[in-house]
Amino acid sequence: MIRMILVYGLIAGLLVGIPMSLITATAHIGGIWGMVVGYLIMLVALSMVFIAIKRRRDLDQGGVIRFWPALGLGLGISFVASVLYVAAWEATTAAIHLDFGTVYANSVIAQQKAAGVTGAALQQVIDQMEQFKVQYANPLYRLPMTFIEIFPVGVLVSLISAALLRNSRFMPARRA
């Protein structure tokens, strides 16, 4: 099972890491569309969880898998994919010299100004964003923050996949 976790986790990590790196380095899709594209890429990559659980059920266990082992397999794959996602983000931001903390902070401040926020309320946002830039520069803050962008999606995909595939009548194996 460890081999399956590593193989499918690596595939999922590459499926999420490579497009994310390319988009970050070239397209600079931002705002709501950046989030939509990012989470769609995560869902496509994490479909490897479903494929791995189904393969384990159909080929390795004779068409039957219990919920907890299926969930464990999915969480393992999600963990490996999430670690690779974090590594891809760190490598990309280092390679293109992206100061994401500053870019994000400036974006939030600009949005607040465009919304008409002024005075003390604007100063409070500016202070919060300055604090964010300092925090984001610290890898002990940045790495877990990046990890939790994708891992909860993996947990959700793992839960749904394990719940569906524990039923041997759901997408049964084809017999030759």
ZANUTOR-438560 format. One record per residue: x, y, z of N, C-alpha, C, CB in turn. Coordinates in pm, whole numbers, plus 32768, in hexadecimal, padded with zeros to 4 digits. Glycine has a CB too. Layout:
BEGIN
XYZXYZXYZXYZ;...
REM end
This chain:
BEGIN
80537F8980008000800080008057807E80007FA28000807A;80CC80788042812680EC80448152810F7FB781A180CF809D;817180A87F68819B80C17EDE812B81067E9081C2803C7E98;80B080DA7EA4803D81167E5F802C81A87E8A7FBB80C57E7B;803C81C37F0B8032824D7F3D809B82A47EFB804282507FD7;811682747EF5818282C37EBB817082D87E25820882807ED5;814A82707DDD813A827C7D4B80C782DA7D28812181F27D0D;805282C17D627FDE83167D427FED83A27D7E7F5E82D47D76;802E83AD7DF0804A84317E2A80A884817DD2808484227EB6;810D843E7D9B816B84807D40812384AE7CC181DF84227D1C;80D084597C8A8084847F7C11802B84F87C30802F84087BDE;7FE184F17C9D7F8885607CC37FD985DF7CDE7F35853B7D40;804B85D17D2180A086457D3E80D486867CBF8115861C7D95;80FA86357C5E8128866C7BDE80B486AC7B91816985FE7B88;803F866C7B967FCA86A37B507F9D87297B897F5886417B57;7FB687407C087F9187C17C43800788227C437F6087AD7CD2;807F87EF7C5780F488467C63812088867BE1816587F87C9B;812288387B768152886E7AF580F688DB7ABF815E87FE7A8F;807288C47AB4801D89327A83801F89AC7ADE7F8D89017A74;802289957B6280268A067BBF80A58A577BA9801E89D67C51;81148A137B9581928A587B7E818E8AA77AFC820689F57B7C;815A8A697A9381528AAD7A1280F68B277A1881218A4D79A6;80858B187A5880278B887A6380648BF87AB67FA18B5A7AA1;80A38BD67B2480E08C3A7B7A81518C837B3181168BFA7BFA;81A08C3A7AE582148C747AA181EE8CC47A2582758C087A7C;817D8CA479E6815F8CE3796580DD8D32796381598C7C78FB;80728CF8798F7FEE8D3379767FC48D9B79DD7F878CC77972;7FE98D897A577FC08DE47AC37F298DF67AC680038E6D7AB2;7EE18D857AC87E508D897AD77E368DAE7B687E0C8CFF7AB0;7DE98E157B7E7DD38E417C067D418E457C2A7E0F8EC97C1B;7D278E6F7CA37CA08E817CD27C528E007CD87C598EE37C7C;7BD18E0C7CC17B768D997CCB7B968D307C617AE58DC77CBE;7BBE8D5B7BE87BDC8CFB7B7E7C598CAB7B9D7BED8D437AF9;7CB88CE97BDE7D308CA07C077D0E8C327C6A7D968D007C44;7CB38C507CC77C888BEB7D287C3A8B7B7CE47C338C2C7D97;7BE18BA07C8A7B918B3B7C447BEC8ADD7BF57B2A8B7D7BE7;7C478B157BA67CA38AC47B587CF98A6E7BB47CFC8B1D7AFE;7D2D8AA97C1E7D828A5F7C7B7D3B89E97CBA7DB38ABB7CE7;7CC189FD7CEB7C7A898F7D2B7C4989277CC77C0489C57D7A;7C2C894F7C4C7C0B88EC7BE57C8388947BC67BDB89327B65;7CF988D17BBE7D7388837BA77D8988227C1C7DEE88E07B96;7D7188517C967D7F87F97D0B7D1F87827D037D6788497D8C;7CA3879D7CDD7C4187307CD47C6786CA7C6A7BB687687CB7;7C9586FB7BF87CC0869F7B8D7D36864A7BBF7CE886EE7B0D;7D97868A7BFD7E0C86417C2E7DE485DD7C9A7E7586A27C65;7D8C86077CF47D6685AF7D627D0285447D387D2B86017DD2;7CDA85447CB97C8B84D37C877CDD84527C8C7C5A84EF7BF6;7D6084617C9A7DB783EC7CAB7D91839F7D297E4A84177CB2;7D5A83E27D8C7D2D839F7E067CBF833C7DE37CFA84077E6E;7C5C83697D997BED83127D707C20829D7D1E7B8483617D20;7C7782BA7CBD7CAD82527C657CFB81EA7CB67D0782907BF9;7D4C82187D147D9C81BB7D657D4581647DBD7E0182087DBA;7CE0819F7DFD7C8881507E547C3B80E97E017C2581AB7EA1;7C0B81127D8D7BC280B57D377C1D80457D087B8580FF7CBE;7C9680677CE27CF580027CB57D147FA07D267D7880447C83;7D2A7FD57D9D7D477F7E7E107CD17F227E2B7D667FD27E8F;7C587F597E257BDF7F097E3E7BCF7E9C7DD47B637F627E41;7BD87EC37D567BB77E677CE97C257E027CC97B977EB57C6E;7CA07E2E7CCA7D0D7DD57C9F7D537D8F7D137D727E227C50;7D667DD57D807DB37D9C7DEE7D5E7D557E567E027E087E32;7CDE7D7C7E637C8D7D457ECF7C0D7D017E9F7C6A7DB17F30;7C0A7CDB7E237B997C8D7DF17B147CD57DED7B8A7C167E44;7B157D587DDE7A987DA47DD17A5C7DD77E517A357D517D8E;7AA47DCB7EC07A707DF77F427ADB7E497F897A457D7D7F9A;7AB27EBA7FC17B0C7F0980167AB87F4880857B587F787FC3;7AF07F4B80FA7AAC7F88816D7AC9801E816D7ADA7F4681F3;7A74806881B37A7E80FB81B47B04812C81EC7A0C81358207;7B2E80FA82607BA5813082A17C25811682537BB280F5832B;7C3B809E821E7CB2808D81CA7CAF80E4814C7CC07FF981A2;7C3880F381117C2B8148809B7C4A81D980BF7B9C813C805F;7C16820681317C31828F815E7CC682A2817A7BDE82B081DB;7D04824181B97D93824A81D57DE5825481567DC081D18224;7DC2820680F17E06820E80707DF5829880337DD181A18011;7D7B82CC80367D6183517FFF7DAA83BF80487CCD836D8002;7DAE83B780CC7DF4841D811A7E8B841781037DD5840B81AF;7EC0839F80F47F4F839180D77F7383D080517F7782FE80D7;7F2283B57FED7F3983F07F687F2B84877F6F7ED583B57F01;7EC784B67FB77EB185467FC57F27858A800B7E2F85618012;7F5F8547806F7FD0857E80B88049858D805B7FF38525812F;80698522801080DB85277FB480C585947F4B80F1849E7F70;804D859A7F12802F86007EAD803B868D7EE87FA185EB7E74;8010869E7F64801787217FA680A7874C7FBE7FCB871E802A;80FA86EE7FE68188870C7FFC81C987377F7781D386918037;81A886F17F0C81DF87167E8881A9879D7E5A81BD86AA7E20;812D87BC7E7B80F2883E7E5B813F88AE7EA1805C88417E84;815D88997F2081AA88FB7F6D8236890C7F3081B588D08002;8275889C7F0D82FB88A27ED182F788EC7E4B833488147EBD;829188D37DFC828489177D7A826F89AD7D8E820F88DB7D29;821E89D37DF082068A617E0C82888AA57E37819A8A737E79;82D08A667E92834D8AA07EC283B38AAC7E5183878A4B7F34;83BF8A457E00841E8A477D9083F88AB47D2A842389BE7D4B;837A8ABF7D0D834C8B227CAA83628BB07CDD82B88B0C7C89;833A8BCB7D58834B8C537D8C83DE8C787D9783078C607E14;84328C167DB784C28C317DBE84FC8C487D32850C8BBD7E03;84D08BF97CD185068C027C4984E28C857C0584D48B8E7BF5;84698CB57C1D843F8D327BD9844A8DAB7C3683AE8D257BA7;84828D957CAC84968E017D0E84128E497D2D84FD8E677CD9;83AC8DFA7D4783288E307D66831D8E497DFC82B88DD07D37;83028EC47E2182E78EE77EAC82508EE87EBD83278F747ED3;82178E707ED081878E627ED481498EB27F4681628DD07EE0;818B8EB77FB881558F01802A813D8F93800781B28EF880A0;819B8FD17FC4818D905D7F9D8123906D7F31821490967F6C;812490157ECE80C1901C7E618034900F7E9A80DB8FAD7DF8;80218FAE7EF37F9D8F997F2F7F7490107F857F9D8F197F82;7FD0903F7FD77FB290B1802F7F8C912B7FDE802A90D0808A;7FD891497F757FB891BD7F217F3291AD7EDD802591D17EB8;7F1091347EB77E8F91197E777E1B91347ED87E8990887E44;7E2991047F537DC091197FB77DAF91AE7FD57DE090CC8039;7E1D91F47FE37E1792847FFF7DD592CD7F8B7EA692BD8019;7DFA92A97F0F7DBD92E97E9A7D2792CD7E937E0092B87E19;7CFD92547EB57C6E92337EB67C2492867F1D7C5A919E7ED3;7C6092997F907C1F92E97FF97C13937B7FD07C6D92DD807C;7C7D93AE7F917C7894387F617C0E94487EF67D0194637F2B;7C0593E87E9B7BA193ED7E307B1393E57E687BB8937B7DCD;7B0493A17EDA7A8293967F1A7A5F94137F6A7A7E931C7F75;7ABB94737F6E7AA094F17FB37AC694F580457A12950F7FA7;7B11949580727B3C949280FE7BAA94FC81107B7094038127;7B9B954E81777BFC95B981927C1495C382287BCB96428158;7C71961A824A7C8B963C82D67CBE95C983297C0F96708314;7C8695BF83A17CB4955C84037C9A94CD83D37C6F95738489;7C2B94B8838E7C0C9432835C7C73940682F57B7F942E831E;7C9C9460829C7D02944082397D899429827D7D0E94B081D1;7DA8947982E07E26946783287E2A93E0836F7E3B94D9838E;7DB893B583A27DB2933383E37DCF92C3837E7D28931D8424;7D9892CE83057DB2926A829C7E46926D82777D5A9286821F;7E7F92E382687F0C92F182457F6492B182B17F3293868234;7F4392C9832F7F8F928C839E7F8591F3839C7F5C92C28425;7F0C91C083827EFA912F837A7F4B90F483077E65910D8368;7F4E913982977F9891078223802F910E82397F71915581A6;805D9172828280EB917882A48110910282FF810D91FE82EA;80B890E3835C80CF907183B480CD8FEE83638064906C8424;80718FE48302806B8F6E82AD80EC8F5B825F7FF48F78824E;81238FC8822881A08FBE81DA82128F87823081C7904881A1;82198FB482AB82818F838306826A8EEE832482838FD6838A;81EF8EC9834181D08E3D835E81EC8DE482E6813E8E2F838A;81C38E10826F81D18DBE81F782638DAA81D081868DFE8184;82B98E0481F883478DF581DD83858D84822F83918E7881F9;83438D5B829A83748CF082F183458C6982BA83418D058383;83A38C0F8298837B8B8C826283258B3A82C283F68B3D823E;83368B4C834482E58B0283A482528B2D83A1831C8B148431;82378BA1836A81AE8BD0835481818BAD82C781A48C69836D;81D78BC7826581B58BBA81D7819D8B2981AD82238BF68182;81F48ACC81D781E88A4181AB816689FF81DA825F89F181DC;81438A08825B80C289CE8284804B8A15824380B589D5831C;80588A97822E7FEB8AE181EE7FD48AAF8160800A8B7981EE;803F8A94811880358A6080907FFF89D1809380BE8A63804A;802A898280F47FFB88F881027F6588F28116804288B38177;7F2F894D81697E9F894781857E4A898381157E81898F8206;7E8889B280AB7E3B89D980357E05895D7FF07E908A2C7FD4;7E5588F37FEB7E30887D7F9D7E0488077FF37EA388537F48;7E3F87F480677E22877B80B37D8F876B80D87E7587798130;7D4787D381027CB887C0811E7C69879180A47C7C88428151;7C9287BA802D7C5287887FB47C6B86F27FA77C8687D47F35;7CE586C87FC47D06863A7FC27CB885EA80287D9A86277FD9;7CA38624809E7C5485E181067BC585CD80D47C558632818B;7B8C863480997B03862C80657AF985C37FF67AD586B58031;7B5685C57F987B5685627F2B7B6884D67F647BC685827EC4;7BBC84C77FC87BD3844480057B558411804B7C46844C8069;7B11846880947A96844180D97A2A841480767A6284B5812E;7A188463800D79B184437FA979D583C17F6079A084B67F44;7A5383B47F397A7E833C7EF07A7082C07F467B10834C7EC3;7A9B82C77FC37A918253801D79FF822E80367AD8827180A4;79AA82938048791C8278806078DB82377FE678D282F98084;78F982687F7078BD822F7EF678F381A47ED778D5828C7E80;797581947EDF79B381197EB079AD80A67F157A4181347E8E;798380C17F90797180537FEE78FB7FFB7FC4795C8089807E;78A380337F7378327FE87F3C78637FA07EBE77B880467F1D;786B7F1E7EC278A17ED27E5178497EDA7DD578B47E417E78;77CC7F057DE577747F147D7177877F997D2A76E37F067D9B;77CF7FF67D6977EB80777D2A786280667CCD780880E67D94;784B807A7C4D78B3806A7BE678FD7FE57BF7791680DF7BEC;78B57F747BED78F77EF47C0279627ED87B9878907E837C03;79BF7E847BBB7A2A7E5E7B5F79EF7E127AE97A977E097BA7;7A257E2C7A7579F97DE279FE7A427D5C79FA7A157E33797A;79FA7CF879DD7A367C7279D37A567C55794279D67C057A0D;7ACC7C1D792C7AF77C0078A27ABA7B80786E7B8E7BF5789B;
REM end
